[in-house]
Amino acid sequence: MRQSQAETRRQQNVAKRSMTKEAKQLAGLIAALRKSLEAIHKERASAKLTGAEMGLLDERRNNLLLTIAALDDRLSAVQGLINLGRPHIIRVH
């Protein structure tokens, strides 16, 4: 039985390291996307844009906002599991 507990603990440690790494990656990605969002806001402030260009920038901005929101949700979930002490390896298929 002790061997089983040790194996479970080892798996949890591996999962915690994996989830911590994922949280750092997500935070970095979110920061980079927010910088891109700021660049779009600056570009949109330019008075030399046509209506079509404004529309494209608006579409890019909206897509970035949706992506950031989804990644924020994922980051929150990962951090919550880590904080609860219930890490597990998340498989993406």
MINURO-211742 format. One line per 8 residues: their letters; for each residue x, y, z of N, C-alpha, C, O. Coordinates in steps of 0.1 Angstrom, whole numbers, plus 2048, in hexadecimal, padded with zeros to 3 digits. Layout:
a) X:Y:Z:X:Y:Z:X:Y:Z:X:Y:Z  ... .
***
This chain:
mrqsqaet) 808:7F4:800:800:800:800:809:80D:800:805:817:7FA  814:80C:807:81C:818:807:822:81B:7FA:824:827:7F6  825:811:7F2:82A:813:7E5:81F:81A:7DC:823:823:7D4  813:817:7DE:808:81D:7D7:807:82C:7DB:804:834:7D2  808:82F:7E7:807:83D:7EC:813:845:7E7:811:850:7E3  81F:83F:7E7:82A:846:7E1:829:849:7D2:82C:853:7CE  823:83F:7CB:821:841:7BD:816:84C:7BA:818:854:7B1  80C:84C:7C3:802:857:7C2:808:864:7C4:805:86E:7BD .
rrqqnvak) 810:865:7CF:816:872:7D2:820:876:7C7:820:882:7C3  827:86D:7C1:830:870:7B6:828:875:7AA:82C:87F:7A4  81D:86F:7A7:814:873:79C:80F:881:79F:80E:88A:795  80B:884:7AB:806:891:7AE:811:89C:7AD:80E:8A7:7A9  81D:899:7B1:828:8A2:7B0:82B:8A5:7A1:82E:8B0:79D  82B:89B:799:82D:89C:78A:822:8A5:785:824:8AE:77D  815:8A3:789:80A:8AA:784:80B:8B9:788:808:8C2:781  80F:8BB:795:810:8C9:79A:81B:8D0:792:819:8DC:78F .
rsmtkeak) 826:8CA:78F:831:8D1:787:82C:8D4:779:82E:8DF:774  824:8CA:773:81F:8CC:766:815:8D8:766:815:8E0:75D  80C:8D8:770:802:8E3:770:808:8F1:774:804:8FB:76F  813:8F1:77C:81A:8FD:77F:820:903:772:820:90F:76F  826:8FA:76A:82C:8FE:75E:822:903:754:824:90D:74E  816:8FC:754:80C:901:74B:807:90F:74F:804:917:747  805:911:75C:801:91E:761:80A:929:75D:806:934:759  817:926:75E:821:930:75A:820:933:74B:821:93F:747 .
qlagliaa) 81F:929:743:81D:92A:735:811:932:731:811:93B:729  806:92F:738:7F9:936:735:7FB:945:739:7F6:94E:732  801:948:744:803:956:749:80B:95E:73F:808:969:73B  816:957:73A:81E:95E:72F:817:960:722:818:96B:71C  80F:957:71E:807:958:712:7FD:963:713:7FB:96B:70A  7F6:963:71F:7EC:96E:721:7F2:97C:721:7ED:985:71B  7FE:97D:727:805:98A:727:809:98E:719:807:99A:715  80D:985:711:811:988:703:804:98C:6FB:805:995:6F3 .
lrksleai) 7F9:985:6FD:7ED:989:6F6:7E8:996:6FA:7E2:99E:6F2  7EA:99A:706:7E5:9A7:70B:7EE:9B2:705:7E9:9BD:702  7FB:9AF:703:803:9B9:6FC:7FE:9BB:6ED:7FE:9C6:6E8  7FB:9B0:6E7:7F5:9B0:6D9:7E8:9B9:6D9:7E6:9C0:6D0  7E0:9B7:6E3:7D4:9BF:6E5:7D7:9CE:6E6:7D0:9D6:6E0  7E1:9D1:6EE:7E5:9DF:6EF:7EA:9E5:6E1:7E6:9F0:6DE  7F1:9DD:6DA:7F6:9E1:6CD:7EA:9E4:6C3:7EA:9ED:6BB  7E0:9DB:6C4:7D4:9DD:6BC:7CD:9EA:6C0:7C8:9F2:6B7 .
hkerasak) 7CC:9ED:6CD:7C5:9F9:6D1:7CD:A06:6CC:7C7:A0F:6C8  7DA:A05:6CC:7E2:A10:6C7:7E0:A12:6B8:7DF:A1D:6B3  7E0:A06:6B1:7DF:A07:6A2:7D1:A0C:69F:7CF:A14:695  7C7:A08:6A7:7B9:A0C:6A4:7B7:A1C:6A6:7AF:A22:6A0  7BF:A21:6AF:7BF:A30:6B2:7C4:A38:6A6:7C2:A44:6A6  7CA:A32:69D:7D0:A39:691:7C4:A3E:689:7BA:A37:686  7C5:A4B:684:7BB:A51:67D:7BB:A4D:66E:7B2:A51:667  7C5:A46:66A:7C7:A43:65B:7C1:A36:657:7C4:A31:64C .
ltgaemgl) 7B8:A30:660:7B3:A23:65C:7A5:A24:655:79D:A2D:658  7A3:A1B:64C:796:A1A:645:78C:A12:64E:790:A0C:658  780:A12:64A:776:A0B:651:779:9FC:651:776:9F5:65B  77D:9F7:646:780:9E8:645:78C:9E5:64E:78C:9DA:655  796:9EE:64F:7A1:9EB:658:79D:9EC:666:7A2:9E4:66E  794:9F5:669:78F:9F6:677:787:9E9:67A:789:9E3:685  780:9E4:671:778:9D8:673:781:9CC:675:77E:9C3:67E  78C:9CB:66E:796:9C0:670:79C:9C1:67D:79E:9B7:684 .
lderrnnl) 7A0:9CD:681:7A6:9CF:68F:79C:9CB:69A:7A0:9C5:6A4  790:9CF:698:785:9CB:6A2:784:9BC:6A3:782:9B7:6AE  784:9B6:697:782:9A7:697:78E:9A0:69E:78D:997:6A6  79A:9A5:69C:7A6:9A0:6A2:7A6:9A3:6B1:7A9:99A:6B9  7A1:9AF:6B5:7A0:9B2:6C3:796:9A8:6CA:799:9A3:6D5  78B:9A6:6C4:780:99E:6CA:786:98F:6CB:783:989:6D5  78D:98A:6C1:792:97D:6C2:79D:97C:6CD:79D:972:6D4  7A5:986:6CE:7AF:986:6D9:7A8:987:6E7:7AC:980:6F0 .
lltiaald) 79D:98E:6E8:796:98F:6F5:790:982:6F9:791:97E:704  78A:97B:6EF:785:96E:6F1:790:963:6F5:78E:95B:6FE  79B:964:6EE:7A6:95B:6F1:7AB:95E:6FF:7AE:954:707  7AD:96A:702:7B2:96E:710:7A9:969:71B:7AD:964:725  79C:96B:718:792:967:722:792:957:724:792:953:72F  794:950:719:794:941:71A:7A1:93D:721:7A1:934:72A  7AC:943:71E:7B9:940:725:7B8:944:734:7BE:93D:73C  7B2:94F:737:7B0:953:745:7A8:949:74D:7AC:945:758 .
drlsavqg) 79E:944:746:796:939:74D:79E:92D:74F:79E:927:75A  7A6:929:745:7AE:91D:747:7B9:91F:752:7BB:916:75A  7BF:92B:752:7C9:92E:75C:7C3:92D:76A:7C9:928:773  7B7:933:76B:7B0:933:778:7AD:925:77D:7AE:921:788  7A9:91C:774:7A6:90E:777:7B2:907:77B:7B2:8FF:785  7BD:909:774:7CA:902:778:7CF:907:785:7D3:8FF:78E  7CE:914:787:7D3:919:794:7CA:914:7A0:7CF:912:7AB  7BD:913:79D:7B4:90E:7A7:7B7:900:7AB:7B7:8FD:7B7 .
linlgrph) 7BA:8F8:7A1:7BD:8EA:7A4:7CA:8E9:7AC:7CB:8E0:7B5  7D4:8F1:7A8:7E1:8F1:7AF:7DE:8F5:7BE:7E3:8EF:7C7  7D7:900:7C0:7D4:905:7CD:7CC:8FC:7D6:7CE:8FB:7E2  7C4:8F4:7D0:7BC:8EA:7D7:7C4:8DE:7DB:7C0:8D5:7E2  7D0:8DD:7D5:7D8:8D1:7D7:7D3:8C5:7D0:7D5:8BA:7D4  7CC:8C7:7C5:7C7:8BC:7BD:7CB:8BD:7AE:7C3:8BD:7A5  7D8:8BE:7AD:7DD:8BE:79F:7DB:8B1:798:7DC:8A6:79E  7D9:8B2:78B:7D8:8A6:783:7DD:8AA:775:7DD:8B6:771 .
iirvh) 7E2:8A0:76E:7E7:8A3:760:7DB:8A4:757:7D3:89C:756  7DB:8B0:750:7CF:8B3:748:7D3:8AE:73A:7DD:8B2:734  7CB:8A5:735:7CD:8A0:728:7C4:8A7:71E:7B8:8A9:720  7CB:8AB:713:7C3:8B2:708:7C3:8A9:6FC:7CE:8A4:6F7  7B7:8A6:6F7:7B6:89D:6EC:7B2:8A4:6DF:7B0:89E:6D5 .
***
